[in-house]
Amino acid sequence: MQAAAKEAGKDYEIFATSASDIDNQLEHGHADVLMLGPQVAYMQGDVKKKTDKAGIPMTVINMQDYGMMNGKNVLATAEELLGDK
């Protein structure tokens, strides 16, 4: 994602964190969008309640994009969530 953003001339801060750190990241306003890896998709319901409360869009990363490390597609999904096109 970072390489795809750089290639597109976008200066985004993109980072990964553990599932156990989601509450901390939301509490401190460190995220504009939250994307879960497909391996933790089972957490989507609980996390969605938290992101809705924080006003942050969220989704689960497409399994194929994740597996193929297709940062361009994952970045496009994040931008769609943010309304950036």
TIVEXVO-823998 format. One record per residue: x, y, z of N, C-alpha, C, O in turn; residue in three letters. Coordinates in pm, whole numbers, padded with zeros to 5 digits, always signed. Atoms other than C-alpha are relative to their C-alpha. Layout:
XYZXYZXYZXYZALA;...
% end
This chain:
+00083-00119+00000+00000+00000+00000+00087+00125+00000+00060+00220-00073MET;-00087-00118-00009+00277+00242+00091+00066+00028-00135+00073+00143-00178GLN;-00063-00017+00132+00454+00182-00243-00101+00051-00102-00069+00137-00184ALA;+00104-00044+00093+00127+00224-00433-00036+00147+00025-00059+00222-00070ALA;+00031-00139-00034+00055+00550-00248+00111+00092-00050+00084+00197-00108ALA;-00114-00080+00043+00403+00683-00317+00000+00015-00152+00022+00124-00206LYS;+00004-00001+00146+00374+00588-00684-00109+00094-00051-00093+00157-00156GLU;+00111-00088+00038+00045+00781-00699+00020+00143+00050-00066+00229+00030ALA;-00029-00134-00049+00207+01084-00534-00079+00039+00124-00100+00157+00151GLY;+00078-00026-00122+00008+01049-00212+00087-00021+00122+00165-00116+00128LYS;-00080+00007-00122+00163+01109+00128-00086-00050+00115-00124+00027+00204ASP;+00082+00062-00104-00036+00870+00345+00089-00067+00102+00197-00117+00070TYR;-00065+00081-00103+00072+00721+00673-00078-00130+00008-00193-00132+00050GLU;+00064+00131+00002-00006+00353+00639+00076-00089+00097+00198-00100+00089ILE;-00068+00086-00097+00064+00115+00924-00088-00118+00036-00211-00114+00021PHE;+00069+00118-00049-00030-00224+01055+00016-00005+00151+00116+00041+00206ALA;-00006+00016-00144-00108-00299+01414-00069-00131+00037-00140-00189-00045THR;+00063+00125-00043-00219-00599+01612-00148+00023+00030-00190+00135+00060SER;+00143-00008-00032-00586-00674+01666-00021+00048+00143-00118+00118+00172ALA;+00014-00041-00141-00530-00622+02038+00029+00149+00020+00000+00202+00127SER;-00031-00143-00010-00415-00262+01967-00105+00088-00066-00092+00211-00066ASP;+00102-00078+00070-00726-00155+01775-00063+00104+00092-00077+00220+00053ILE;+00064-00095-00092-00892+00004+02079+00090+00120+00026+00043+00233+00026ASP;-00095-00108-00024-00579+00208+02151+00009+00094-00120+00009+00216-00103ASN;-00010-00083+00120-00552+00329+01792-00125+00085-00018-00115+00202-00054GLN;+00125-00075+00013-00918+00432+01785-00011+00107+00108-00052+00220+00082LEU;+00008-00094-00113-00900+00597+02128+00086+00124-00022+00047+00234+00016GLU;-00093-00111+00019-00606+00813+02025-00010+00065-00138+00073+00148-00174HIS;+00024-00063+00129-00741+00901+01680+00112-00018-00100+00138+00072-00180GLY;-00114+00024+00089-00450+00745+01495-00039-00050-00138+00049-00073-00221HIS;+00040+00060+00128-00657+00617+01203-00114+00078-00063-00204+00126+00005ALA;+00109-00058+00077-00875+00764+00930-00088-00109-00060-00205-00086-00093ASP;+00071+00117+00051-00977+00419+00806+00064-00123+00064+00184-00123+00095VAL;-00052+00123-00059-00940+00070+00949-00035-00115-00092-00151-00133-00131LEU;+00021+00115+00087-00894-00239+00737+00053-00124+00072+00170-00131+00109MET;-00040+00125-00065-00890-00584+00892+00056-00096-00103+00008-00104-00216LEU;-00050+00108+00084-00681-00861+00744-00103-00111-00003-00177-00130+00093GLY;+00101+00106+00011-00890-01153+00620+00011-00106+00109-00087-00173+00140PRO;-00017+00101-00104-00743-01376+00892-00072+00037+00129-00090-00048+00216GLN;+00075-00042-00119-00931-01171+01155-00138+00054-00039-00198+00132+00034VAL;+00132-00045+00047-01250-01116+00955-00110-00033+00100-00212+00036+00106ALA;+00099+00038-00101-01439-01291+01234-00022+00111+00103-00123+00110+00174TYR;+00011-00111-00096-01381-00973+01442-00081+00118-00056-00106+00215+00014MET;+00060-00114+00069-01562-00751+01191-00119+00060+00075-00127+00182+00087GLN;+00118-00052-00070-01889-00721+01387+00035+00085+00120-00017+00196+00137GLY;-00040-00073-00120-01726-00613+01711+00078+00126-00034+00056+00232+00024ASP;-00082-00115+00038-01474-00384+01543-00086+00107-00067-00065+00227-00045VAL;+00089-00096+00069-01746-00223+01327-00075+00086+00100-00092+00206+00078LYS;+00068-00078-00103-01934-00116+01639+00092+00109+00053+00049+00223+00075LYS;-00098-00096-00053-01618+00055+01767+00034+00108-00102+00044+00226-00068LYS;-00036-00100+00102-01529+00222+01436-00118+00090-00031-00100+00209-00059THR;+00119-00083+00019-01887+00342+01390-00006+00107+00109-00033+00224+00081ASP;+00002-00094-00113-01871+00501+01735+00107+00108-00017+00086+00224+00020LYS;-00111-00094+00020-01537+00664+01643-00014+00079-00130+00063+00172-00155ALA;+00018-00069+00127-01668+00776+01303+00106-00034-00104+00141+00049-00188GLY;-00106+00043+00090-01405+00577+01116-00053-00115-00086-00104-00214-00034ILE;+00046+00110+00085-01493+00366+00812+00092-00121+00013+00211-00107+00039PRO;-00081+00122-00009-01377+00004+00814-00053-00105-00095-00170-00102-00135MET;+00036+00115+00082-01379-00308+00603+00104-00109+00022+00204-00090+00091THR;-00096+00110+00001-01206-00641+00566+00069+00002-00137+00003+00015-00240VAL;-00077+00000+00124-00930-00651+00305-00037-00124-00082-00045-00235-00029ILE;+00030+00110+00091-01018-00863+00003+00108-00107+00011+00228-00077+00006ASN;-00093+00109-00023-00859-01204+00053+00100-00017-00116+00218-00042-00092MET;-00091+00013+00114-00714-01220-00300+00103+00112-00001+00221+00088-00023GLN;-00092-00114-00002-00564-00871-00275+00102-00016+00112+00220+00015+00094ASP;-00089+00021-00114-00419-00956+00065+00103-00107-00033+00222-00088-00011TYR;-00088+00112+00030-00276-01287-00049+00102+00030-00110+00215-00018-00106GLY;-00088-00035+00111-00128-01141-00366+00081+00127+00030+00159+00173-00053MET;-00067-00124-00042+00000-00835-00174-00023+00111-00103+00070+00182-00141MET;+00036-00099+00100-00185-00612-00420-00032+00132+00070-00148+00166+00093ASN;+00015-00125-00072-00126-00282-00244-00081+00103-00075-00150+00184-00013GLY;+00075-00097+00081-00275-00084-00531-00150-00018+00020-00223+00080+00039LYS;+00143+00025-00021-00615-00251-00494-00043+00029+00143-00151+00085+00166ASN;+00034-00025-00140-00610-00234-00115-00004+00150+00026-00093+00199+00097VAL;-00001-00146-00013-00518+00136-00132-00126+00059-00062-00187+00149-00005LEU;+00121-00050+00065-00805+00195-00377-00122-00023+00088-00211+00061+00095ALA;+00110+00028-00092-01042+00029-00131-00002+00099+00116-00108+00149+00153THR;-00010-00097-00111-00918+00253+00152-00045+00138-00046-00117+00207+00025ALA;+00039-00132+00052-00960+00562-00065-00151+00006-00026-00214+00110-00005GLU;+00146+00004+00018-01315+00454-00155-00071+00020+00133-00170+00093+00141GLU;+00059-00015-00133-01395+00425+00215+00006+00145+00048-00083+00193+00117LEU;-00018-00138-00041-01264+00775+00266-00069+00099-00093-00080+00218-00061LEU;+00062-00088+00097-01442+00913-00037+00100+00067-00092+00063+00157-00167GLY;-00106-00054+00088-01110+00992-00214+00003-00084-00126+00012-00206-00120ASP;-00007+00074+00126-01106+00900-00579+00101+00060-00091+00121+00011-00203LYS;
% end
